[in-house]
């Protein structure tokens, strides 16, 4: 059953993005930035965690999850240590995604030559 | 020729993309990506006895690695023309933007090229994510105390 929810959830997010791109002058960059902010807002209203419990691991795949994770980490930091905690904690849960992207990008750029 | 007329002619000859087909393609392909993510996570849990959280993180790292590799091989951009936003909205789009920027600016040197431009596109995602998360945490603190 979670496979069906995963299909619908990720599919609908991609569908919305494609409709925005086809019908406005916005680029992929605008849409991904909007999605991240939307993820933080969904996290704020505690919607994204509910989605995650229904959809499962696939809910971490879209970039929307990035905004949610940032918000949750910031909130955890605040509850733990106050204002200082926000600054100390904000990037903790997203570290795997950001660091792996940087590391792979760097070594790919070292090894390969740009095409075209 | 007047500007208006010119615009009309340009509009007439611009190849029309079928928006309905685009939308359906990205829905189906995005959905299949979701299923793939779920399946990979389940496999990792089964093979390596990982918790859901750890298996999910490994799944994300796998997808990021594949997106980087396909970008470096020059295949990713071609795939985007077929799969549309289904490849950009998942974390693969983030990895793609980073790797392509790193590759494109490598010729300008390590520091002023690769280093300075690596975050060119991914930067806005990180920046707006952090700013919105920070503001929302502050708002939540003010409202709920």
gemmi code that builds the backbone of each chain (N, CA, C; Angstrom):
import gemmi

chains = {
    "A": [
        ("UNK", (0.834, -1.216, 0.000), (0.000, 0.000, 0.000), (0.862, 1.258, 0.000)),
        ("UNK", (1.981, 1.214, 0.761), (2.830, 2.405, 0.833), (3.454, 2.700, -0.530)),
        ("UNK", (3.579, 1.643, -1.371), (4.113, 1.868, -2.714), (3.155, 2.728, -3.539)),
        ("UNK", (1.860, 2.490, -3.370), (0.856, 3.280, -4.091), (0.900, 4.734, -3.627)),
        ("UNK", (0.968, 4.943, -2.297), (1.032, 6.303, -1.774), (2.300, 7.005, -2.250)),
        ("UNK", (3.410, 6.238, -2.290), (4.668, 6.820, -2.761), (4.517, 7.281, -4.208)),
        ("UNK", (3.882, 6.442, -5.030), (3.659, 6.794, -6.443), (2.862, 8.083, -6.541)),
        ("UNK", (1.742, 8.140, -5.795), (0.857, 9.300, -5.912), (1.549, 10.563, -5.393)),
        ("UNK", (2.204, 10.462, -4.230), (2.782, 11.660, -3.613), (3.883, 12.279, -4.485)),
        ("UNK", (4.872, 11.473, -4.859), (5.974, 12.010, -5.666), (5.447, 12.424, -7.049)),
        ("UNK", (4.527, 11.617, -7.602), (3.963, 11.937, -8.906), (3.252, 13.272, -8.921)),
        ("UNK", (2.420, 13.522, -7.904), (1.659, 14.773, -7.860), (2.602, 15.970, -7.725)),
        ("UNK", (3.658, 15.845, -6.897), (4.609, 16.946, -6.742), (5.278, 17.272, -8.075)),
        ("UNK", (5.669, 16.228, -8.826), (6.299, 16.456, -10.127), (5.308, 17.054, -11.113)),
        ("UNK", (4.058, 16.598, -11.044), (3.008, 17.118, -11.921), (2.811, 18.618, -11.708)),
        ("UNK", (2.694, 19.033, -10.430), (2.494, 20.449, -10.115), (3.667, 21.271, -10.661)),
        ("UNK", (4.882, 20.760, -10.436), (6.080, 21.468, -10.902), (6.041, 21.638, -12.420)),
        ("UNK", (5.677, 20.561, -13.131), (5.660, 20.615, -14.588), (4.612, 21.600, -15.084)),
        ("UNK", (3.439, 21.625, -14.428), (2.379, 22.556, -14.828), (2.848, 23.999, -14.626)),
        ("UNK", (3.531, 24.266, -13.494), (4.043, 25.619, -13.237), (5.047, 26.008, -14.320)),
        ("UNK", (5.957, 25.089, -14.647), (7.011, 25.412, -15.609), (6.433, 25.635, -17.013)),
        ("UNK", (5.462, 24.828, -17.402), (4.900, 24.944, -18.749), (4.040, 26.192, -18.922)),
        ("UNK", (3.411, 26.654, -17.843), (2.438, 27.734, -17.988), (2.912, 29.088, -17.482)),
        ("UNK", (4.109, 29.152, -16.918), (4.640, 30.441, -16.482), (6.047, 30.600, -17.045)),
        ("UNK", (6.666, 31.739, -16.735), (8.033, 31.955, -17.210), (9.066, 31.477, -16.185)),
        ("UNK", (8.582, 30.870, -15.103), (9.502, 30.418, -14.056), (10.348, 29.239, -14.536)),
        ("UNK", (11.579, 29.154, -14.014), (12.479, 28.064, -14.399), (12.458, 26.975, -13.321)),
        ("UNK", (13.195, 25.898, -13.595), (13.318, 24.824, -12.609), (13.892, 25.359, -11.297)),
        ("UNK", (14.828, 26.301, -11.408), (15.442, 26.862, -10.204), (14.423, 27.543, -9.312)),
        ("UNK", (13.506, 28.323, -9.939), (12.453, 28.976, -9.154), (11.582, 27.944, -8.449)),
        ("UNK", (11.195, 26.909, -9.210), (10.259, 25.924, -8.652), (10.895, 25.159, -7.494)),
        ("UNK", (12.183, 24.748, -7.652), (12.807, 24.002, -6.546), (12.936, 24.888, -5.304)),
        ("UNK", (13.260, 26.181, -5.505), (13.342, 27.084, -4.352), (11.978, 27.214, -3.681)),
        ("UNK", (10.914, 27.355, -4.513), (9.564, 27.452, -3.964), (9.202, 26.184, -3.188)),
        ("UNK", (9.606, 25.040, -3.720), (9.287, 23.762, -3.066), (9.955, 23.647, -1.705)),
        ("UNK", (11.193, 24.136, -1.608), (11.888, 24.066, -0.324), (11.166, 24.915, 0.715)),
        ("UNK", (10.782, 26.142, 0.302), (10.044, 27.015, 1.225), (8.709, 26.361, 1.593)),
        ("UNK", (8.042, 25.758, 0.600), (6.774, 25.068, 0.865), (6.975, 23.935, 1.867)),
        ("UNK", (8.102, 23.245, 1.752), (8.396, 22.152, 2.683), (8.539, 22.662, 4.101)),
        ("UNK", (9.225, 23.804, 4.268), (9.375, 24.384, 5.605), (8.016, 24.772, 6.166)),
        ("UNK", (7.132, 25.316, 5.292), (5.794, 25.717, 5.754), (4.973, 24.479, 6.140)),
        ("UNK", (5.067, 23.420, 5.322), (4.357, 22.172, 5.659), (4.868, 21.603, 6.975)),
        ("UNK", (6.174, 21.749, 7.217), (6.741, 21.305, 8.484), (6.204, 22.126, 9.638)),
        ("UNK", (6.070, 23.433, 9.407), (5.581, 24.354, 10.435), (4.190, 23.957, 10.915)),
        ("UNK", (3.333, 23.561, 9.982), (1.975, 23.151, 10.351), (1.884, 21.657, 10.680)),
        ("UNK", (3.031, 21.025, 10.829), (3.115, 19.610, 11.206), (2.396, 18.699, 10.212)),
        ("UNK", (2.328, 19.132, 8.950), (1.675, 18.316, 7.917), (2.654, 17.303, 7.349)),
        ("UNK", (3.929, 17.739, 7.189), (4.863, 16.874, 6.465), (5.169, 15.576, 7.217)),
        ("UNK", (5.221, 15.667, 8.548), (5.483, 14.438, 9.311), (4.349, 13.443, 9.156)),
        ("UNK", (3.112, 13.978, 9.048), (1.968, 13.084, 8.825), (2.077, 12.428, 7.453)),
        ("UNK", (2.430, 13.255, 6.450), (2.615, 12.701, 5.095), (3.673, 11.608, 5.136)),
        ("UNK", (4.770, 11.891, 5.860), (5.875, 10.939, 5.935), (5.432, 9.619, 6.553)),
        ("UNK", (4.578, 9.685, 7.569), (4.138, 8.449, 8.225), (3.216, 7.643, 7.312)),
        ("UNK", (2.543, 8.320, 6.381), (1.672, 7.593, 5.443), (2.473, 7.091, 4.246)),
        ("UNK", (3.265, 8.000, 3.653), (3.951, 7.686, 2.397), (5.175, 6.797, 2.619)),
        ("UNK", (5.899, 7.013, 3.712), (7.101, 6.224, 3.964), (8.354, 6.900, 3.459)),
        ("UNK", (9.420, 6.131, 3.237), (10.724, 6.690, 2.884), (10.706, 7.543, 1.624)),
        ("UNK", (9.778, 7.265, 0.686), (9.749, 8.027, -0.559), (9.439, 9.500, -0.318)),
        ("UNK", (8.853, 9.835, 0.847), (8.563, 11.230, 1.162), (9.842, 12.031, 1.354)),
        ("UNK", (10.982, 11.344, 1.563), (12.259, 12.052, 1.718), (12.892, 12.376, 0.374)),
        ("UNK", (12.338, 11.827, -0.699), (12.965, 11.985, -2.007), (12.776, 13.380, -2.611)),
        ("UNK", (11.552, 13.937, -2.655), (11.400, 15.255, -3.272), (12.122, 16.333, -2.471)),
        ("UNK", (12.475, 17.414, -3.150), (13.223, 18.498, -2.526), (12.396, 19.183, -1.429)),
        ("UNK", (11.073, 18.978, -1.445), (10.200, 19.528, -0.403), (10.647, 19.059, 0.975)),
        ("UNK", (11.101, 17.808, 1.038), (11.541, 17.216, 2.292), (12.706, 17.988, 2.913)),
        ("UNK", (13.517, 18.603, 2.043), (14.668, 19.394, 2.481), (14.232, 20.543, 3.396)),
        ("UNK", (13.199, 21.283, 2.976), (12.692, 22.392, 3.777), (12.137, 21.916, 5.102)),
        ("UNK", (11.409, 20.792, 5.040), (10.841, 20.230, 6.259), (11.928, 19.839, 7.252)),
        ("UNK", (12.971, 19.152, 6.750), (14.062, 18.713, 7.632), (14.764, 19.909, 8.268)),
        ("UNK", (14.985, 20.972, 7.470), (15.635, 22.167, 8.003), (14.805, 22.753, 9.147)),
        ("UNK", (13.487, 22.859, 8.906), (12.630, 23.433, 9.942), (12.640, 22.571, 11.203)),
        ("UNK", (12.486, 21.242, 11.021), (12.447, 20.352, 12.186), (13.746, 20.440, 12.984)),
        ("UNK", (14.884, 20.485, 12.266), (16.175, 20.562, 12.951), (16.293, 21.872, 13.720)),
        ("UNK", (15.839, 22.967, 13.104), (15.878, 24.266, 13.776), (15.032, 24.257, 15.035)),
        ("UNK", (13.837, 23.647, 14.923), (12.930, 23.590, 16.067), (13.528, 22.744, 17.198)),
        ("UNK", (14.093, 21.586, 16.837), (14.731, 20.728, 17.844), (15.845, 21.484, 18.557)),
        ("UNK", (16.634, 22.226, 17.757), (17.725, 23.002, 18.342), (17.203, 24.033, 19.317)),
        ("UNK", (16.093, 24.696, 18.943), (15.535, 25.713, 19.847), (15.048, 25.086, 21.141)),
        ("UNK", (14.342, 23.948, 21.016), (13.811, 23.286, 22.215), (14.942, 22.815, 23.124)),
        ("UNK", (16.082, 22.490, 22.510), (17.211, 21.972, 23.276), (17.992, 23.076, 23.970)),
        ("UNK", (18.333, 24.125, 23.194), (19.289, 25.119, 23.704), (18.865, 26.569, 23.503)),
        ("UNK", (17.632, 26.805, 23.036), (17.214, 28.174, 22.785), (17.771, 28.701, 21.477)),
        ("UNK", (17.906, 30.020, 21.379), (18.320, 30.665, 20.132), (19.630, 30.096, 19.591)),
        ("UNK", (20.589, 29.847, 20.496), (21.871, 29.272, 20.069), (21.663, 27.926, 19.392)),
        ("UNK", (20.701, 27.165, 19.898), (20.413, 25.847, 19.351), (19.989, 25.892, 17.895)),
        ("UNK", (19.252, 26.959, 17.503), (18.836, 27.077, 16.103), (20.068, 27.137, 15.212)),
        ("UNK", (21.019, 27.995, 15.606), (22.221, 28.160, 14.785), (23.068, 26.886, 14.774)),
        ("UNK", (23.104, 26.204, 15.910), (23.950, 25.007, 15.989), (23.350, 23.808, 15.282)),
        ("UNK", (22.026, 23.756, 15.190), (21.355, 22.523, 14.799), (20.789, 22.525, 13.379)),
        ("UNK", (20.631, 23.719, 12.794), (19.805, 23.871, 11.585), (20.190, 22.916, 10.456)),
        ("UNK", (21.490, 22.673, 10.243), (21.900, 21.872, 9.088), (22.161, 20.407, 9.418)),
        ("UNK", (21.889, 19.988, 10.657), (22.306, 18.641, 11.056), (21.649, 17.537, 10.227)),
        ("UNK", (20.316, 17.565, 10.105), (19.637, 16.439, 9.461), (19.811, 16.441, 7.938)),
        ("UNK", (20.100, 17.612, 7.364), (20.268, 17.678, 5.914), (21.720, 17.476, 5.508)),
        ("UNK", (22.587, 17.271, 6.503), (24.022, 17.170, 6.228), (24.340, 16.075, 5.207)),
        ("UNK", (23.694, 14.902, 5.347), (23.992, 13.790, 4.443), (23.743, 14.190, 2.994)),
        ("UNK", (22.610, 14.844, 2.736), (22.270, 15.241, 1.368), (23.230, 16.269, 0.815)),
        ("UNK", (23.485, 17.338, 1.597), (24.341, 18.418, 1.107), (25.769, 17.912, 0.915)),
        ("UNK", (26.303, 17.214, 1.929), (27.697, 16.774, 1.858), (27.910, 15.768, 0.739)),
        ("UNK", (26.982, 14.798, 0.596), (27.197, 13.818, -0.472), (27.121, 14.497, -1.828)),
        ("UNK", (26.213, 15.484, -1.988), (26.126, 16.192, -3.264), (27.433, 16.928, -3.553)),
        ("UNK", (28.004, 17.596, -2.523), (29.253, 18.337, -2.719), (30.394, 17.375, -3.069)),
        ("UNK", (30.494, 16.292, -2.289), (31.615, 15.355, -2.465), (31.571, 14.703, -3.842)),
        ("UNK", (30.378, 14.191, -4.239), (30.280, 13.537, -5.543), (30.506, 14.550, -6.667)),
        ("UNK", (29.931, 15.776, -6.508), (30.101, 16.794, -7.552), (31.574, 17.106, -7.755)),
        ("UNK", (32.319, 17.238, -6.632), (33.731, 17.594, -6.732), (34.529, 16.510, -7.447)),
        ("UNK", (34.341, 15.246, -7.012), (35.160, 14.190, -7.614), (34.750, 13.887, -9.045)),
        ("UNK", (33.459, 14.020, -9.350), (33.023, 13.851, -10.742), (33.661, 14.921, -11.618)),
        ("UNK", (33.702, 16.169, -11.083), (34.283, 17.266, -11.853), (35.779, 17.046, -12.063)),
        ("UNK", (36.445, 16.417, -11.072), (37.875, 16.133, -11.221), (38.118, 15.071, -12.291)),
        ("UNK", (37.274, 14.041, -12.277), (37.517, 12.884, -13.126), (37.054, 13.122, -14.560)),
        ("UNK", (35.852, 13.700, -14.716), (35.258, 13.803, -16.045), (35.514, 15.164, -16.680)),
        ("UNK", (35.381, 15.198, -18.018), (35.452, 16.464, -18.739), (34.041, 16.883, -19.110)),
        ("UNK", (33.753, 18.227, -19.122), (32.400, 18.650, -19.499), (32.061, 18.229, -20.929)),
        ("UNK", (30.851, 17.690, -21.115), (30.410, 17.299, -22.456), (29.903, 18.530, -23.199)),
        ("UNK", (29.672, 18.406, -24.485), (29.249, 19.467, -25.427), (30.165, 20.683, -25.410)),
    ],
    "B": [
        ("UNK", (7.897, 45.811, -40.917), (6.991, 44.954, -40.141), (6.863, 45.490, -38.727)),
        ("UNK", (5.643, 45.526, -38.250), (5.442, 46.028, -36.889), (5.837, 44.972, -35.862)),
        ("UNK", (6.089, 45.453, -34.661), (6.511, 44.549, -33.595), (5.456, 43.477, -33.309)),
        ("UNK", (4.191, 43.934, -33.301), (3.091, 43.019, -32.982), (3.032, 41.869, -33.985)),
        ("UNK", (3.129, 42.252, -35.253), (3.060, 41.237, -36.305), (4.206, 40.239, -36.164)),
        ("UNK", (5.366, 40.809, -35.886), (6.552, 39.961, -35.716), (6.343, 38.954, -34.606)),
        ("UNK", (5.799, 39.453, -33.480), (5.545, 38.560, -32.336), (4.599, 37.432, -32.732)),
        ("UNK", (3.573, 37.807, -33.505), (2.594, 36.805, -33.939), (3.271, 35.708, -34.755)),
        ("UNK", (4.141, 36.145, -35.671), (4.812, 35.168, -36.529), (5.720, 34.257, -35.697)),
        ("UNK", (6.442, 34.882, -34.761), (7.320, 34.083, -33.903), (6.515, 33.045, -33.139)),
        ("UNK", (5.364, 33.493, -32.612), (4.522, 32.604, -31.819), (4.020, 31.438, -32.672)),
        ("UNK", (3.709, 31.767, -33.924), (3.161, 30.749, -34.819), (4.190, 29.660, -35.107)),
        ("UNK", (5.450, 30.077, -35.194), (6.466, 29.116, -35.605), (7.248, 28.490, -34.455)),
        ("UNK", (6.968, 28.953, -33.201), (7.614, 28.290, -32.067), (6.991, 26.901, -31.905)),
        ("UNK", (7.843, 25.864, -31.839), (7.274, 24.517, -31.696), (6.477, 24.409, -30.403)),
        ("UNK", (5.248, 23.939, -30.528), (4.383, 23.839, -29.349), (4.652, 22.528, -28.630)),
        ("UNK", (4.912, 22.634, -27.325), (5.051, 21.426, -26.534), (3.679, 21.062, -26.011)),
        ("UNK", (3.394, 19.807, -26.039), (2.100, 19.381, -25.530), (2.128, 19.358, -24.009)),
        ("UNK", (1.411, 20.332, -23.413), (1.490, 20.482, -21.959), (0.860, 19.316, -21.225)),
        ("UNK", (-0.207, 18.782, -21.780), (-0.881, 17.657, -21.127), (0.031, 16.434, -21.073)),
        ("UNK", (0.695, 16.160, -22.208), (1.617, 15.025, -22.262), (2.767, 15.246, -21.282)),
        ("UNK", (3.304, 16.481, -21.264), (4.379, 16.812, -20.322), (3.962, 16.532, -18.889)),
        ("UNK", (2.764, 17.014, -18.536), (2.296, 16.873, -17.160), (2.112, 15.400, -16.808)),
        ("UNK", (1.506, 14.642, -17.737), (1.279, 13.220, -17.462), (2.595, 12.462, -17.355)),
        ("UNK", (3.548, 12.796, -18.263), (4.851, 12.137, -18.204), (5.502, 12.360, -16.854)),
        ("UNK", (5.502, 13.629, -16.398), (6.196, 13.906, -15.140), (5.466, 13.251, -13.973)),
        ("UNK", (4.128, 13.141, -14.073), (3.391, 12.469, -12.991), (3.775, 10.990, -12.913)),
        ("UNK", (3.716, 10.309, -14.059), (3.986, 8.864, -14.062), (5.445, 8.592, -13.706)),
        ("UNK", (6.359, 9.336, -14.322), (7.785, 9.101, -14.068), (8.152, 9.452, -12.628)),
        ("UNK", (7.592, 10.568, -12.125), (7.826, 10.933, -10.734), (7.308, 9.865, -9.795)),
        ("UNK", (6.115, 9.352, -10.111), (5.540, 8.297, -9.289), (6.406, 7.054, -9.274)),
        ("UNK", (6.900, 6.680, -10.473), (7.766, 5.502, -10.551), (9.045, 5.713, -9.742)),
        ("UNK", (9.531, 6.964, -9.755), (10.707, 7.294, -8.953), (10.417, 7.082, -7.468)),
        ("UNK", (9.217, 7.487, -7.049), (8.825, 7.291, -5.659), (8.837, 5.811, -5.292)),
        ("UNK", (8.269, 4.981, -6.190), (8.245, 3.526, -5.945), (9.660, 2.975, -5.888)),
        ("UNK", (10.507, 3.442, -6.807), (11.895, 2.992, -6.830), (12.589, 3.331, -5.507)),
        ("UNK", (12.360, 4.563, -5.022), (12.968, 4.994, -3.760), (12.534, 4.076, -2.625)),
        ("UNK", (11.229, 3.790, -2.610), (10.686, 2.910, -1.572), (11.321, 1.523, -1.661)),
        ("UNK", (11.429, 1.001, -2.882), (11.964, -0.347, -3.080), (13.430, -0.410, -2.660)),
        ("UNK", (14.215, 0.615, -3.056), (15.633, 0.638, -2.696), (15.790, 0.676, -1.176)),
        ("UNK", (14.971, 1.517, -0.518), (15.037, 1.598, 0.944), (14.708, 0.254, 1.584)),
        ("UNK", (13.665, -0.396, 1.072), (13.286, -1.710, 1.613), (14.405, -2.726, 1.427)),
        ("UNK", (15.040, -2.688, 0.247), (16.139, -3.618, -0.015), (17.293, -3.385, 0.952)),
        ("UNK", (17.647, -2.118, 1.166), (18.745, -1.794, 2.085), (18.429, -2.280, 3.489)),
        ("UNK", (17.159, -2.102, 3.897), (16.777, -2.550, 5.242), (16.912, -4.062, 5.355)),
        ("UNK", (16.519, -4.739, 4.279), (16.520, -6.192, 4.279), (17.947, -6.737, 4.221)),
        ("UNK", (18.757, -6.151, 3.342), (20.126, -6.645, 3.150), (21.032, -6.330, 4.329)),
        ("UNK", (20.985, -5.080, 4.803), (21.994, -4.633, 5.771), (21.448, -4.471, 7.190)),
        ("UNK", (20.190, -4.865, 7.415), (19.583, -4.730, 8.738), (19.638, -3.302, 9.272)),
        ("UNK", (19.285, -2.325, 8.430), (19.352, -0.934, 8.857), (18.005, -0.483, 9.404)),
        ("UNK", (18.018, 0.595, 10.199), (16.762, 1.220, 10.601), (16.187, 1.967, 9.398)),
        ("UNK", (14.898, 2.339, 9.476), (14.273, 3.048, 8.356), (15.032, 4.336, 8.057)),
        ("UNK", (15.387, 5.100, 9.115), (16.046, 6.393, 8.912), (17.386, 6.213, 8.197)),
        ("UNK", (18.179, 5.212, 8.647), (19.489, 4.996, 8.019), (19.339, 4.502, 6.592)),
        ("UNK", (18.398, 3.596, 6.368), (18.194, 3.077, 5.010), (17.735, 4.191, 4.072)),
        ("UNK", (16.875, 5.105, 4.592), (16.421, 6.233, 3.773), (17.590, 7.125, 3.378)),
        ("UNK", (18.477, 7.395, 4.362), (19.632, 8.242, 4.060), (20.537, 7.588, 3.018)),
        ("UNK", (20.755, 6.248, 3.146), (21.571, 5.548, 2.145), (20.921, 5.606, 0.768)),
        ("UNK", (19.580, 5.499, 0.751), (18.854, 5.595, -0.517), (19.081, 6.970, -1.154)),
        ("UNK", (19.003, 8.033, -0.327), (19.220, 9.384, -0.863), (20.637, 9.522, -1.408)),
        ("UNK", (21.623, 8.999, -0.653), (23.019, 9.092, -1.095), (23.208, 8.338, -2.412)),
        ("UNK", (22.562, 7.163, -2.528), (22.641, 6.403, -3.777), (22.104, 7.211, -4.951)),
        ("UNK", (20.936, 7.820, -4.751), (20.321, 8.602, -5.826), (21.184, 9.805, -6.192)),
        ("UNK", (21.770, 10.449, -5.180), (22.634, 11.600, -5.429), (23.861, 11.178, -6.229)),
        ("UNK", (24.431, 10.017, -5.846), (25.597, 9.513, -6.570), (25.243, 9.230, -8.030)),
        ("UNK", (24.127, 8.546, -8.257), (23.735, 8.201, -9.625), (23.485, 9.465, -10.449)),
        ("UNK", (22.814, 10.476, -9.828), (22.536, 11.715, -10.550), (23.834, 12.421, -10.925)),
        ("UNK", (24.811, 12.432, -9.993), (26.106, 13.056, -10.272), (26.815, 12.346, -11.415)),
        ("UNK", (26.798, 11.014, -11.348), (27.496, 10.225, -12.362), (26.868, 10.437, -13.738)),
        ("UNK", (25.540, 10.376, -13.803), (24.853, 10.546, -15.086), (25.078, 11.951, -15.637)),
        ("UNK", (25.141, 12.954, -14.739), (25.423, 14.319, -15.182), (26.824, 14.396, -15.780)),
        ("UNK", (27.796, 13.799, -15.076), (29.181, 13.846, -15.540), (29.342, 13.131, -16.880)),
        ("UNK", (28.536, 12.070, -17.097), (28.607, 11.339, -18.365), (27.828, 12.040, -19.474)),
        ("UNK", (27.096, 13.124, -19.115), (26.337, 13.871, -20.116), (24.999, 13.250, -20.461)),
        ("UNK", (24.552, 12.271, -19.655), (23.298, 11.580, -19.957), (22.103, 12.274, -19.310)),
        ("UNK", (22.350, 12.916, -18.159), (21.247, 13.446, -17.355), (20.381, 14.452, -18.126)),
        ("UNK", (21.034, 15.385, -18.826), (20.277, 16.407, -19.552), (19.372, 15.794, -20.607)),
        ("UNK", (19.870, 14.720, -21.247), (19.047, 14.048, -22.254), (17.838, 13.377, -21.589)),
        ("UNK", (18.084, 12.791, -20.408), (16.985, 12.145, -19.685), (15.918, 13.158, -19.273)),
        ("UNK", (16.363, 14.394, -18.912), (15.399, 15.408, -18.483), (14.428, 15.748, -19.619)),
        ("UNK", (14.908, 15.732, -20.871), (13.996, 16.035, -21.978), (12.906, 14.966, -22.116)),
        ("UNK", (13.186, 13.747, -21.642), (12.146, 12.705, -21.676), (11.308, 12.686, -20.404)),
        ("UNK", (11.975, 12.798, -19.243), (11.275, 12.605, -17.975), (10.746, 13.904, -17.377)),
        ("UNK", (11.136, 15.065, -17.963), (10.658, 16.380, -17.476), (10.997, 16.595, -16.002)),
        ("UNK", (10.060, 17.167, -15.248), (10.373, 17.570, -13.874), (10.540, 16.381, -12.932)),
        ("UNK", (10.225, 15.159, -13.413), (10.361, 13.983, -12.550), (11.794, 13.775, -12.085)),
        ("UNK", (12.767, 14.327, -12.811), (14.162, 14.197, -12.398), (14.664, 15.409, -11.628)),
        ("UNK", (13.940, 16.529, -11.731), (14.410, 17.774, -11.123), (13.864, 17.939, -9.712)),
        ("UNK", (12.628, 17.541, -9.483), (11.993, 17.747, -8.184), (12.549, 16.805, -7.110)),
        ("UNK", (12.845, 15.539, -7.404), (13.552, 14.731, -6.406), (14.964, 15.267, -6.144)),
        ("UNK", (15.611, 14.725, -5.141), (16.942, 15.183, -4.723), (17.954, 15.105, -5.871)),
        ("UNK", (17.638, 14.300, -6.910), (18.542, 14.166, -8.050), (18.776, 15.500, -8.756)),
        ("UNK", (17.749, 16.376, -8.759), (17.892, 17.681, -9.397), (18.926, 18.537, -8.684)),
        ("UNK", (18.932, 18.436, -7.349), (19.897, 19.163, -6.524), (21.322, 18.707, -6.857)),
        ("UNK", (21.513, 17.383, -6.908), (22.838, 16.842, -7.214), (23.259, 17.215, -8.630)),
        ("UNK", (22.290, 17.187, -9.561), (22.586, 17.516, -10.949), (23.059, 18.954, -11.091)),
        ("UNK", (22.356, 19.896, -10.416), (22.721, 21.306, -10.554), (24.134, 21.543, -10.040)),
        ("UNK", (24.489, 20.839, -8.961), (25.809, 21.019, -8.378), (26.909, 20.444, -9.290)),
        ("UNK", (26.707, 19.215, -9.754), (27.725, 18.582, -10.579), (27.895, 19.309, -11.900)),
        ("UNK", (26.774, 19.756, -12.511), (26.913, 20.414, -13.809), (27.622, 21.753, -13.662)),
        ("UNK", (27.335, 22.486, -12.556), (28.035, 23.753, -12.344), (29.523, 23.500, -12.115)),
        ("UNK", (29.843, 22.467, -11.323), (31.247, 22.145, -11.039), (31.988, 21.789, -12.330)),
        ("UNK", (31.338, 21.006, -13.188), (31.969, 20.604, -14.457), (32.157, 21.788, -15.397)),
        ("UNK", (31.088, 22.610, -15.513), (31.121, 23.711, -16.479), (32.204, 24.736, -16.155)),
        ("UNK", (32.421, 24.984, -14.849), (33.344, 26.060, -14.476), (34.728, 25.539, -14.106)),
        ("UNK", (34.952, 24.235, -14.287), (36.246, 23.655, -13.935), (37.378, 24.321, -14.712)),
        ("UNK", (37.091, 24.707, -15.954), (38.135, 25.277, -16.810), (38.607, 26.639, -16.307)),
        ("UNK", (37.798, 27.317, -15.444), (38.203, 28.622, -14.907), (39.139, 28.492, -13.717)),
        ("UNK", (39.523, 27.278, -13.378), (40.433, 27.079, -12.251), (39.729, 26.481, -11.060)),
        ("UNK", (40.532, 25.903, -10.158), (39.968, 25.200, -9.017), (39.209, 26.124, -8.073)),
        ("UNK", (39.833, 27.269, -7.717), (39.220, 28.129, -6.705), (38.208, 29.085, -7.325)),
        ("UNK", (38.660, 29.867, -8.312), (37.755, 30.860, -8.891), (36.721, 30.224, -9.805)),
        ("UNK", (36.972, 29.025, -10.291), (36.018, 28.347, -11.160), (35.144, 27.379, -10.410)),
        ("UNK", (35.694, 26.194, -10.159), (34.908, 25.118, -9.534), (34.390, 25.524, -8.150)),
        ("UNK", (35.300, 26.015, -7.318), (34.909, 26.338, -5.942), (33.871, 27.435, -5.853)),
        ("UNK", (34.075, 28.497, -6.636), (33.194, 29.649, -6.517), (31.843, 29.423, -7.177)),
        ("UNK", (31.779, 28.524, -8.177), (30.536, 28.378, -8.929), (29.749, 27.110, -8.625)),
        ("UNK", (30.336, 26.248, -7.787), (29.707, 24.954, -7.491), (28.278, 25.131, -6.972)),
        ("UNK", (28.075, 26.161, -6.133), (26.762, 26.361, -5.507), (25.865, 27.303, -6.306)),
        ("UNK", (26.266, 27.602, -7.533), (25.561, 28.612, -8.300), (24.050, 28.389, -8.311)),
        ("UNK", (23.616, 27.157, -8.603), (22.183, 26.865, -8.685), (21.657, 26.257, -7.392)),
        ("UNK", (22.468, 25.380, -6.774), (22.031, 24.724, -5.548), (21.981, 25.721, -4.396)),
        ("UNK", (22.719, 26.829, -4.537), (22.779, 27.827, -3.473), (21.423, 28.382, -3.109)),
        ("UNK", (20.576, 28.628, -4.118), (19.272, 29.228, -3.819), (18.409, 28.269, -3.011)),
        ("UNK", (18.545, 26.970, -3.287), (17.781, 25.981, -2.513), (18.215, 26.013, -1.051)),
        ("UNK", (19.544, 26.002, -0.824), (20.054, 26.002, 0.549), (19.703, 27.313, 1.249)),
        ("UNK", (19.922, 28.445, 0.532), (19.666, 29.748, 1.141), (18.207, 29.909, 1.542)),
        ("UNK", (17.285, 29.695, 0.590), (15.874, 29.909, 0.910), (15.365, 28.873, 1.909)),
        ("UNK", (15.947, 27.669, 1.880), (15.578, 26.669, 2.876), (15.941, 27.129, 4.269)),
        ("UNK", (17.186, 27.590, 4.443), (17.646, 28.006, 5.767), (16.880, 29.233, 6.242)),
        ("UNK", (16.718, 30.231, 5.334), (16.024, 31.465, 5.738), (14.592, 31.159, 6.162)),
        ("UNK", (13.871, 30.359, 5.335), (12.473, 30.101, 5.671), (12.367, 29.275, 6.946)),
        ("UNK", (13.265, 28.289, 7.117), (13.225, 27.481, 8.338), (13.487, 28.355, 9.563)),
        ("UNK", (14.475, 29.252, 9.452), (14.822, 30.130, 10.575), (13.643, 31.028, 10.949)),
        ("UNK", (13.061, 31.677, 9.921), (11.943, 32.590, 10.182), (10.770, 31.836, 10.809)),
        ("UNK", (10.485, 30.629, 10.276), (9.338, 29.870, 10.782), (9.558, 29.402, 12.221)),
        ("UNK", (10.805, 29.019, 12.548), (11.074, 28.634, 13.936), (10.828, 29.827, 14.855)),
        ("UNK", (11.318, 31.006, 14.440), (11.123, 32.224, 15.251), (9.628, 32.529, 15.394)),
        ("UNK", (8.883, 32.434, 14.279), (7.441, 32.684, 14.334), (6.776, 31.705, 15.289)),
        ("UNK", (7.163, 30.416, 15.173), (6.585, 29.400, 16.051), (6.867, 29.693, 17.519)),
        ("UNK", (8.082, 30.173, 17.798), (8.456, 30.491, 19.176), (7.608, 31.655, 19.695)),
        ("UNK", (7.396, 32.661, 18.817), (6.612, 33.829, 19.247), (5.156, 33.423, 19.513)),
        ("UNK", (4.604, 32.570, 18.633), (3.196, 32.198, 18.770), (2.980, 31.240, 19.940)),
        ("UNK", (3.773, 30.151, 19.966), (3.521, 29.115, 20.973), (4.334, 29.311, 22.243)),
        ("UNK", (5.303, 30.207, 22.214), (6.098, 30.499, 23.403), (7.148, 29.472, 23.712)),
    ],
}
model = gemmi.Model(1)
for chain_id, residues in chains.items():
    chain = gemmi.Chain(chain_id)
    for i, (resn, *xyz) in enumerate(residues, 1):
        res = gemmi.Residue()
        res.name, res.seqid = resn, gemmi.SeqId(i, " ")
        for name, pos in zip(("N", "CA", "C"), xyz):
            atom = gemmi.Atom()
            atom.name, atom.element = name, gemmi.Element(name[0])
            atom.pos, atom.b_iso = gemmi.Position(*pos), 0.0
            res.add_atom(atom)
        chain.add_residue(res)
    model.add_chain(chain)
structure = gemmi.Structure()
structure.add_model(model)
structure.setup_entities()
